[in-house]
Amino acid sequence: MTEKDYLRIAKAIKKYRLLNHMTQEQLAYELDLDTQYYSQLEQGRRHFTLERIVDACNVFHVRIEDIVRDTDNIAQQETQAKLLRKQIADKLSSASYKQLTQINRFIDAFMETLD
């Protein structure tokens, strides 16, 4: 498995954790892991073992195929995001300083609404 694969698994497990309204501490407890260690797994600084993936699936009552399918979806979204970044960069390359300033303010305001 590649580093990207491990990161996608971590993202998929995080998604299921959030869908189940669990904190990192709660899932770490369910997986019999130290909270700091679990946090490192979710951040991709350590790798989930197959055993831990299966354990997480059992906690969430999902099949391992569901986690794998989500990793495929994440990979597809990453590819689409890369394409969108290029399209946006191409559009911005011809913008004036004033336009870029306005766009930047809009993005800042929009990002605040997501927090």
C-alpha positions, -999 to +999 in steps of 0.1 A: +000+000+000+011+035-007+012+064+017-018+079-001-037+046+005-030+049+042-041+085+043-074+076+024-081+048+049-075+073+078-099+098+061-125+070+056-123+059+092-125+095+104-157+100+082-173+070+099-162+082+133-179+116+127-210+099+112-213+080+145-209+112+165-178+098+182-148+118+195-113+106+188-112+097+225-143+075+223-131+056+192-096+052+207-113+037+238-133+013+217-102+002+198-082-001+230-057+025+219-041+055+235-058+087+224-026+103+212-017+072+192-052+071+176-049+108+167-017+100+149-034+072+130-062+095+119-037+122+109-018+097+088+014+100+109+009+063+117-008+036+097-039+016+105-032-021+105-056-045+090-066-056+125-074-021+135-094-015+103-115-046+110-119-035+147-131+000+135-155-017+110-169-037+139-174-005+160-192+012+131-211-019+121-199-016+085-181-040+062-144-035+053-157-031+017-175+001+029-141+015+041-124+005+008-152+019-013-148+052+006-111+052-001-119+049-038-144+078-035-117+098-017-092+091-045-117+102-071-125+134-052-088+141-049-084+138-087-114+160-092-101+186-067-068+187-085-086+194-118-107+221-101-076+238-087-060+240-121-092+254-136-094+280-109-058+289-112-062+293-150-092+317-144-073+337-118-042+341-139-058+369-159-075+386-129-064+421-119-051+430-085-084+445-076-103+414-086-079+392-068-083+413-036-121+409-038-119+372-045-095+368-015-120+386+008-148+365-005-129+333+001-119+344+036-156+352+045-168+319+029-142+298+048-153+314+081-188+301+075-175+266+072-159+266+107 
